[in-house]
Amino acid sequence: MSPQPLLRVTGLRKYFPVRGGLFGRKVADVQAVDGISFEVAQGETLGIVGESGCGKSTTARLLIRLIQPDAGETSFGGLGLGDGLTLAELRRQVQMVFQDSYASLNPRLTAADSIAFGPRVHGMAATAASDLARELLRKVGLDPALFAGRYPHELSGGPRQRDNNARAL
């Protein structure tokens, strides 16, 4: 018997209505995500690839409920939303790293402040969050002395992506 997957997605679906005509009635649906199912075991990494417009970002947003799915089930650690798993707990444990790292960063926050923001929102003290941010910068290969105080526009593509990876960690 295999161990339970960390993340299980079954039949995930999201259609967006297309409105038109004089009264803005629904005239069609855009099938953004249609019946996706997968499992991710503890210690595995999932990368979603595909052509532009195939539903990668929509799938990620559905997983953490930034968008509500039309159908399908998602469980994390064997628990579904409302079955012992809260939305806040899910969002603390599941992170997304989008390809466009610049669009994912707040231009008003330094690299370290961007990384420390999440832990602070979840109740960590400012000093501890700052220390954690510096440690995470080290883990992704960025020297905190050089990169912690830089803003997104001061980072090239690689360091920006590493900043986003540190935020996800």
ZIUR-V30352 format. One record per residue. N is the residue number from 0. RES is the residue in three letters. PHI is phi in degrees with one decimal (none if undefined). Layout:
# ZIUR-V30352
n res phi
N RES PHI
N RES PHI
This chain:
# ZIUR-V30352
n res phi
0 MET none
1 SER -81.8
2 PRO -65.7
3 GLN -65.7
4 PRO -67.0
5 LEU -67.6
6 LEU -127.2
7 ARG -128.5
8 VAL -122.3
9 THR -131.3
10 GLY 63.7
11 LEU -66.7
12 ARG -143.1
13 LYS -148.0
14 TYR -114.5
15 PHE -108.0
16 PRO -73.1
17 VAL -106.0
18 ARG -106.2
19 GLY -165.1
20 GLY 80.1
21 LEU -62.7
22 PHE -104.4
23 GLY 63.4
24 ARG -75.4
25 LYS -69.7
26 VAL -111.8
27 ALA -167.1
28 ASP -126.3
29 VAL -99.3
30 GLN -85.8
31 ALA -72.9
32 VAL -137.2
33 ASP -135.9
34 GLY 77.7
35 ILE -78.5
36 SER -137.5
37 PHE -164.8
38 GLU -132.2
39 VAL -125.9
40 ALA -83.6
41 GLN -55.5
42 GLY 87.3
43 GLU -87.4
44 THR -120.1
45 LEU -110.2
46 GLY -115.8
47 ILE -104.8
48 VAL -124.1
49 GLY 165.0
50 GLU -71.3
51 SER -57.6
52 GLY 84.4
53 CYS -87.5
54 GLY 109.7
55 LYS -61.3
56 SER -66.5
57 THR -63.2
58 THR -59.7
59 ALA -61.4
60 ARG -67.1
61 LEU -67.6
62 LEU -61.0
63 ILE -103.3
64 ARG 62.2
65 LEU -73.0
66 ILE -127.0
67 GLN -82.8
68 PRO -73.9
69 ASP -79.5
70 ALA -157.7
71 GLY 109.3
72 GLU -129.4
73 THR -130.8
74 SER -128.7
75 PHE -125.9
76 GLY 63.3
77 GLY 83.6
78 LEU -113.1
79 GLY -95.8
80 LEU -60.0
81 GLY 87.2
82 ASP -103.5
83 GLY 102.4
84 LEU -118.4
85 THR -91.1
86 LEU -61.3
87 ALA -62.4
88 GLU -64.9
89 LEU -60.8
90 ARG -70.1
91 ARG -72.4
92 GLN -97.2
93 VAL -113.7
94 GLN -125.9
95 MET -114.2
96 VAL -126.2
97 PHE -85.6
98 GLN -63.2
99 ASP -82.8
100 SER -66.5
101 TYR -67.2
102 ALA -68.3
103 SER -84.2
104 LEU -103.2
105 ASN -79.5
106 PRO -65.8
107 ARG -93.9
108 LEU -113.2
109 THR -70.5
110 ALA -56.2
111 ALA -66.6
112 ASP -64.9
113 SER -63.7
114 ILE -69.2
115 ALA -75.0
116 PHE -58.5
117 GLY -58.9
118 PRO -58.3
119 ARG -66.4
120 VAL -60.2
121 HIS -90.5
122 GLY 100.8
123 MET -74.6
124 ALA -63.8
125 ALA -57.5
126 THR -64.8
127 ALA -64.7
128 ALA -65.0
129 SER -65.8
130 ASP -62.8
131 LEU -62.4
132 ALA -60.0
133 ARG -64.8
134 GLU -65.8
135 LEU -67.3
136 LEU -59.6
137 ARG -61.3
138 LYS -61.8
139 VAL -94.3
140 GLY 88.4
141 LEU -112.9
142 ASP -71.6
143 PRO -56.5
144 ALA -62.9
145 LEU -95.0
146 PHE -112.6
147 ALA -58.3
148 GLY -92.8
149 ARG -87.5
150 TYR -90.4
151 PRO -51.4
152 HIS -69.8
153 GLU -93.4
154 LEU -108.9
155 SER -81.0
156 GLY -58.0
157 GLY -62.6
158 PRO -61.6
159 ARG -62.7
160 GLN -64.4
161 ARG -66.9
162 ASP -60.7
163 ASN -64.4
164 ASN -63.4
165 ALA -62.9
166 ARG -61.5
167 ALA -66.9
168 LEU -65.5
